[in-house]
Amino acid sequence: MIEALAARAPQQLVPVRSLVAARQHRAVAFARICYDHLGGSLSVAITDAMTEQGFLDWEFGPVLTPPGAAWLTDTGITQQTAPHVRTCLDWTERRSHLAGAVAAAVFHHAVQESWLVPADGSRVVRLTDQGRDAFRRHLGLADEALTAR
């Protein structure tokens, strides 16, 4: 309910008064820890790519498809629980990104493989060159989705 209200709330821009603040805002908007999964424009791009590849079905809400389960296995992503999929409203993109056990498994695999590196003392995660290559290879993400705006 809170996420639905937040989606309808007017967006109030916070003035950026320094280069450091601008860089931090850009980093948070691009890739950050969101509970136990990835948030930001990178996460929205991953969700879109998984949908385009047929790994997610949205007819009755997000559901991992059999090709999606096979992709997880082929990529080396293991889950400790059932393939639970849900969405989470991304407050910077104002669109949904993947959440639930599948999103957590993808995120933890990306960190374990050093595709994503958490920043010290922050929710920000940095996409490595290895991660860029992996997301291109495994999901066909375009360069513009792999770059902070």
C-alpha positions, -999 to +999 in steps of 0.1 A: +000+000+000+028+024+009+046+017-024+013+024-043+009+057-026+046+066-032+041+059-069+013+084-070+030+111-049+044+141-066+081+139-072+099+166-053+134+172-066+161+178-041+185+205-053+220+191-057+246+216-044+279+198-050+296+175-074+299+149-046+262+150-040+254+147-077+277+117-080+262+100-050+227+106-062+236+091-096+252+061-080+222+055-057+198+058-087+218+034-108+225+004-084+218+000-047+208-026-021+171-027-018+163-049+012+178-082+001+179-076-037+191-050-062+174-017-068+179+012-092+179+016-130+201-015-134+176-036-115+147-023-137+168-031-168+175-066-155+137-071-149+129-059-184+155-081-200+143-112-180+108-104-193+120-100-229+139-132-227+108-150-215+122-158-181+093-139-164+056-141-172+034-112-162-001-125-171-011-131-135+017-111-118+054-119-121+061-156-123+093-174-131+089-194-162+105-228-169+130-212-193+137-187-164+143-215-140+166-231-165+184-198-170+190-195-133+205-230-132+226-224-163+240-192-149+249-209-117+223-190-096+211-212-067+181-205-045+176-217-010+138-214-012+111-218-038+112-195-068+092-167-052+089-137-075+073-104-066+079-067-075+092-038-056+086-002-066+118+015-075+116+050-060+142+065-084+128+050-116+091+049-105+088+015-121+088-020-106+119-041-103+122-077-094+121-087-057+115-119-038+137-150-035+146-150-072+158-114-071+177-121-039+194-151-055+204-131-086+217-102-065+237-125-041+252-144-071+262-111-087+280-101-055+296-135-051+309-134-087+321-098-082+298-085-109+286-061-082+307-047-054+290-030-024+304+004-015+316+009+020+291+025+044+264+029+018+236+010+000+253+018-033+268-011-053+293-007-081+290-026-114+324-040-123+337-046-158+332-083-152+296-076-143+290-055-174+303-084-195+282-109-176+249-089-178+256-084-216+262-121-221+235-136-198+207-111-204+217-091-235+217-058-216+227-028-238+255-005-228+231+024-219+215+001-193+249-007-179+259+030-173+248+054-146+229+083-160 
